[in-house]
Amino acid sequence: MAVENGQVYWNIDSTEDVVSDRQDITSGLFSGEAGTLSSVFSSSTQTASSGQYYIDVYNVLPTSTTTTPEVQFAIAYGHKYGSGSLILNEQYPTRAIYSQYKNILLEPTDEYFTIGSVNKAHIIAISFNLAQIKQTLDPGNWQIALSGSTGKTYHLIDDSGQTITPTTGKSGRVFNIVSGTIAAGQYSTTTYYGLAYPDAGILILDPDQLSSGANVPCNNSASNTNAGNHYEFYHHMSQSMVAGNGFIARNVENIASTHYFIRVKNAAFNFSNNPTFITGSLGDLYHESMIKNPTVYITSVGLYNNNLELLAVAKLSQPLKKTFANEALIRVKLDY
C-alpha cells in the first residue's frame, strides 16, 4: 500500500465515508445453485427402517462415480394416528413423522394441520436442507410438477402472488399451496393442496386433495399397513420429470453490505513503505527519477480497528497508478 510521507493509516469518517444497506439475493436452490431439478433419484442403500419414515431424494444416482450425489430434499408421509405404516421399534413411523412436523410448524394448541378449512390427519411433507434454502425458500419462485395416473401433468405453486399479508405462524410465514405455474399464476382460488412454510423450508401437502385433484394416489391410510404413500408421491414427481417437467425452486438470502469509501487525495499515498522503494541508511529514493515526481501503484486496502489490528484486506482488480497529479476513490464492499 502506498503511504503519505511516512503515514501508514488514514482515519475513515463514519458519517461521510461509510454507507450500509441490505438486499435480498436469490439463487437456485438445488446443487450448484441450479434453479431447476430435472431428474431425481432415490438410494437403494437407504435402510428399510428409515425408508418407512422418509425418502432422501438425490440429484444424481447415489452410485455415480463421476458426480458426487447430494440430497436435495426429503419426502415423508405422516399420519396423526400411525395409519399407513407397520409398527417399527414399538412405534408407527407415520405417527412419528406427523408429530415431528406438528411440533416444528404448529402452535402447541394445534393438533391438526388445517388445509383450507379442513383438519387433516395425514400429510405429505417435503423438507429442504437448511443450507440449501439459506434464509428462506423464495415464495412465488417454486413449482412442483406431478404426473397424474391419467397421464396429465399437474403443477403446484404457492399463493404468495395473491396474498398481500401472509399468515404468520410458529415457524414464520405460511402460504397456501394451489394449482398453477410461476409463469401463469394461480389457477384456482378455492382449491388448496397444502401449506408452504418458506422460512422453515418445508412444504406440507394434502394426500386426499393430491389423490382427487391431481390423480396422485398417496392417501392410503389403512391401519397397520406399509402403504408407501411417500414413495407413491416420489414416483409421480419422477414421472413428470421424465416428461420434461422439472422441480423449480429458488432461495433467498438477505445480505447486509457496508461500503467504505477510501478517498485518496492527490498529495496522499504517493510513497511506499515497501523496502525496495528506498536505498541506503538515510532512506533515499531508489530511483532518482521519482524525486519530486514519485509514482506508486495501489494494490490493496487494509481495514483496521482502533487498536490498529488488521480486520480485512481488499484487493484491487488491477494495480491503481498514483502520482501527485491524480486522485482516486476506492470503494470497499463488505458483505455479511
DOFIRO-548739 format. One record per residue (C-alpha): x, y, z; residue number from 1; chain. Coordinates in steps of 0.25 Angstrom, whole numbers, plus 5000, padded with zeros to 4 digits. Layout:
# DOFIRO-548739
  east  north    up    k  c
     X      Y     Z  NUM  A
...
# end
This chain:
# DOFIRO-548739
  east  north    up    k  c
  5000   5000  5000    1  A
  5005   5014  4997    2  A
  5007   5023  5009    3  A
  5007   5038  5010    4  A
  5020   5044  5015    5  A
  5022   5032  5024    6  A
  5007   5032  5029    7  A
  5002   5018  5028    8  A
  4988   5019  5034    9  A
  4977   5028  5029   10  A
  4964   5030  5038   11  A
  4951   5027  5032   12  A
  4940   5037  5035   13  A
  4928   5028  5039   14  A
  4918   5039  5035   15  A
  4923   5042  5021   16  A
  4931   5030  5017   17  A
  4923   5019  5021   18  A
  4909   5014  5015   19  A
  4901   5002  5019   20  A
  4890   4995  5013   21  A
  4883   4981  5012   22  A
  4877   4974  5000   23  A
  4871   4960  4997   24  A
  4879   4951  4988   25  A
  4872   4940  4981   26  A
  4879   4928  4975   27  A
  4875   4914  4970   28  A
  4872   4905  4982   29  A
  4878   4892  4977   30  A
  4892   4887  4976   31  A
  4901   4897  4968   32  A
  4891   4908  4970   33  A
  4882   4901  4959   34  A
  4868   4907  4959   35  A
  4862   4894  4953   36  A
  4864   4880  4957   37  A
  4861   4871  4944   38  A
  4863   4858  4950   39  A
  4862   4851  4963   40  A
  4868   4838  4969   41  A
  4866   4830  4982   42  A
  4876   4821  4988   43  A
  4876   4806  4989   44  A
  4885   4807  5001   45  A
  4875   4815  5009   46  A
  4871   4805  5020   47  A
  4858   4798  5020   48  A
  4855   4804  5034   49  A
  4858   4819  5031   50  A
  4851   4817  5017   51  A
  4838   4815  5025   52  A
  4840   4829  5031   53  A
  4845   4837  5019   54  A
  4852   4837  5005   55  A
  4865   4844  5003   56  A
  4864   4850  4988   57  A
  4877   4852  4981   58  A
  4881   4860  4968   59  A
  4889   4848  4962   60  A
  4889   4833  4965   61  A
  4895   4830  4978   62  A
  4905   4820  4972   63  A
  4910   4830  4962   64  A
  4925   4830  4961   65  A
  4926   4843  4952   66  A
  4918   4853  4961   67  A
  4916   4854  4976   68  A
  4902   4851  4979   69  A
  4895   4861  4988   70  A
  4882   4860  4996   71  A
  4873   4871  4990   72  A
  4861   4869  4999   73  A
  4853   4858  5007   74  A
  4839   4853  5005   75  A
  4831   4847  5017   76  A
  4817   4843  5019   77  A
  4811   4845  5033   78  A
  4798   4841  5040   79  A
  4794   4846  5053   80  A
  4789   4832  5058   81  A
  4800   4824  5051   82  A
  4792   4818  5040   83  A
  4799   4815  5027   84  A
  4810   4809  5033   85  A
  4814   4796  5041   86  A
  4819   4797  5055   87  A
  4834   4798  5056   88  A
  4842   4799  5069   89  A
  4829   4799  5077   90  A
  4824   4812  5069   91  A
  4817   4815  5056   92  A
  4827   4823  5046   93  A
  4815   4831  5041   94  A
  4811   4835  5054   95  A
  4825   4840  5058   96  A
  4826   4848  5045   97  A
  4813   4855  5047   98  A
  4817   4858  5061   99  A
  4831   4863  5057  100  A
  4825   4873  5047  101  A
  4814   4877  5056  102  A
  4824   4881  5067  103  A
  4833   4889  5057  104  A
  4822   4896  5050  105  A
  4809   4897  5058  106  A
  4806   4905  5071  107  A
  4805   4896  5083  108  A
  4790   4897  5084  109  A
  4788   4892  5069  110  A
  4786   4877  5068  111  A
  4784   4877  5053  112  A
  4789   4883  5040  113  A
  4777   4891  5035  114  A
  4778   4892  5020  115  A
  4767   4901  5014  116  A
  4757   4899  5026  117  A
  4759   4884  5028  118  A
  4767   4878  5039  119  A
  4776   4867  5032  120  A
  4780   4855  5040  121  A
  4791   4852  5030  122  A
  4801   4859  5021  123  A
  4812   4858  5011  124  A
  4824   4866  5015  125  A
  4835   4872  5006  126  A
  4847   4877  5014  127  A
  4859   4884  5009  128  A
  4873   4885  5015  129  A
  4874   4898  5023  130  A
  4888   4900  5016  131  A
  4880   4900  5002  132  A
  4869   4909  5006  133  A
  4880   4919  5013  134  A
  4870   4928  5019  135  A
  4857   4924  5013  136  A
  4850   4917  5001  137  A
  4847   4928  4991  138  A
  4831   4930  4992  139  A
  4825   4930  4978  140  A
  4838   4925  4972  141  A
  4836   4910  4973  142  A
  4828   4900  4965  143  A
  4825   4885  4966  144  A
  4821   4876  4955  145  A
  4813   4863  4957  146  A
  4809   4853  4947  147  A
  4795   4848  4950  148  A
  4790   4834  4948  149  A
  4783   4838  4936  150  A
  4796   4843  4929  151  A
  4792   4858  4931  152  A
  4803   4867  4938  153  A
  4799   4876  4950  154  A
  4806   4888  4955  155  A
  4806   4893  4969  156  A
  4811   4907  4974  157  A
  4808   4915  4986  158  A
  4798   4927  4986  159  A
  4808   4938  4990  160  A
  4805   4945  4978  161  A
  4791   4947  4982  162  A
  4794   4948  4997  163  A
  4797   4962  5002  164  A
  4799   4959  5016  165  A
  4802   4944  5019  166  A
  4798   4937  5031  167  A
  4810   4936  5041  168  A
  4811   4924  5050  169  A
  4821   4918  5059  170  A
  4832   4916  5048  171  A
  4829   4928  5040  172  A
  4821   4932  5028  173  A
  4810   4922  5023  174  A
  4804   4921  5009  175  A
  4794   4912  5003  176  A
  4799   4902  4992  177  A
  4790   4903  4980  178  A
  4790   4899  4966  179  A
  4797   4908  4956  180  A
  4810   4911  4950  181  A
  4820   4922  4952  182  A
  4818   4928  4939  183  A
  4803   4927  4938  184  A
  4800   4929  4953  185  A
  4789   4922  4961  186  A
  4778   4914  4954  187  A
  4768   4913  4966  188  A
  4765   4922  4977  189  A
  4757   4911  4985  190  A
  4764   4898  4984  191  A
  4776   4896  4993  192  A
  4787   4885  4992  193  A
  4794   4889  5005  194  A
  4803   4899  5012  195  A
  4816   4905  5009  196  A
  4825   4909  5021  197  A
  4836   4916  5013  198  A
  4844   4921  5025  199  A
  4845   4907  5030  200  A
  4848   4901  5016  201  A
  4836   4891  5017  202  A
  4824   4888  5008  203  A
  4812   4881  5014  204  A
  4803   4874  5004  205  A
  4789   4869  5006  206  A
  4789   4854  5001  207  A
  4774   4854  4999  208  A
  4774   4866  4990  209  A
  4786   4861  4983  210  A
  4778   4848  4980  211  A
  4765   4854  4976  212  A
  4770   4867  4969  213  A
  4783   4863  4963  214  A
  4781   4847  4962  215  A
  4793   4844  4971  216  A
  4788   4833  4980  217  A
  4797   4835  4992  218  A
  4785   4835  5002  219  A
  4785   4820  5007  220  A
  4782   4821  5022  221  A
  4779   4807  5024  222  A
  4783   4803  5038  223  A
  4795   4794  5041  224  A
  4799   4795  5026  225  A
  4812   4799  5020  226  A
  4805   4808  5009  227  A
  4817   4815  5004  228  A
  4810   4828  5001  229  A
  4823   4836  5001  230  A
  4829   4826  4990  231  A
  4816   4828  4982  232  A
  4817   4843  4982  233  A
  4832   4842  4979  234  A
  4829   4833  4967  235  A
  4819   4843  4961  236  A
  4829   4854  4963  237  A
  4839   4846  4956  238  A
  4830   4842  4945  239  A
  4827   4857  4942  240  A
  4842   4860  4941  241  A
  4843   4849  4930  242  A
  4833   4856  4922  243  A
  4841   4869  4923  244  A
  4835   4876  4935  245  A
  4845   4879  4946  246  A
  4844   4884  4960  247  A
  4847   4899  4960  248  A
  4851   4905  4973  249  A
  4860   4917  4978  250  A
  4865   4922  4991  251  A
  4866   4936  4997  252  A
  4878   4941  5006  253  A
  4877   4955  5012  254  A
  4891   4961  5011  255  A
  4896   4972  5019  256  A
  4906   4981  5012  257  A
  4915   4992  5017  258  A
  4922   5001  5007  259  A
  4935   5008  5011  260  A
  4939   5020  5002  261  A
  4954   5022  5003  262  A
  4958   5036  4998  263  A
  4972   5036  4992  264  A
  4975   5051  4990  265  A
  4986   5056  4980  266  A
  4996   5059  4991  267  A
  4993   5046  4999  268  A
  4999   5032  4997  269  A
  5010   5035  4987  270  A
  5021   5028  4994  271  A
  5022   5013  4999  272  A
  5027   5006  5011  273  A
  5032   4995  5003  274  A
  5047   4993  5006  275  A
  5050   4993  4991  276  A
  5045   5007  4990  277  A
  5057   5013  4997  278  A
  5072   5011  4998  279  A
  5083   5014  5008  280  A
  5083   5017  5022  281  A
  5077   5031  5020  282  A
  5065   5025  5012  283  A
  5068   5031  4999  284  A
  5058   5028  4987  285  A
  5064   5016  4980  286  A
  5060   5022  4966  287  A
  5065   5037  4965  288  A
  5054   5039  4954  289  A
  5044   5039  4966  290  A
  5050   5051  4973  291  A
  5039   5061  4973  292  A
  5031   5052  4964  293  A
  5028   5039  4971  294  A
  5020   5028  4964  295  A
  5014   5017  4972  296  A
  5003   5006  4970  297  A
  4992   5003  4980  298  A
  4989   4988  4980  299  A
  4981   4986  4993  300  A
  4974   4993  5004  301  A
  4974   4989  5019  302  A
  4963   4992  5029  303  A
  4968   4993  5043  304  A
  4961   4995  5056  305  A
  4964   5006  5067  306  A
  4975   4997  5072  307  A
  4982   4996  5058  308  A
  4978   4981  5057  309  A
  4976   4977  5043  310  A
  4962   4972  5041  311  A
  4960   4971  5026  312  A
  4968   4973  5013  313  A
  4962   4977  5000  314  A
  4970   4974  4987  315  A
  4968   4983  4975  316  A
  4965   4976  4962  317  A
  4977   4983  4956  318  A
  4988   4992  4961  319  A
  4984   5006  4962  320  A
  4995   5017  4958  321  A
  4996   5028  4968  322  A
  5004   5041  4966  323  A
  5003   5055  4971  324  A
  4995   5058  4958  325  A
  4983   5049  4961  326  A
  4973   5045  4971  327  A
  4965   5033  4974  328  A
  4952   5028  4981  329  A
  4953   5013  4985  330  A
  4940   5007  4989  331  A
  4942   4995  4998  332  A
  4930   4986  5000  333  A
  4928   4976  5011  334  A
  4916   4966  5011  335  A
  4912   4958  5023  336  A
# end
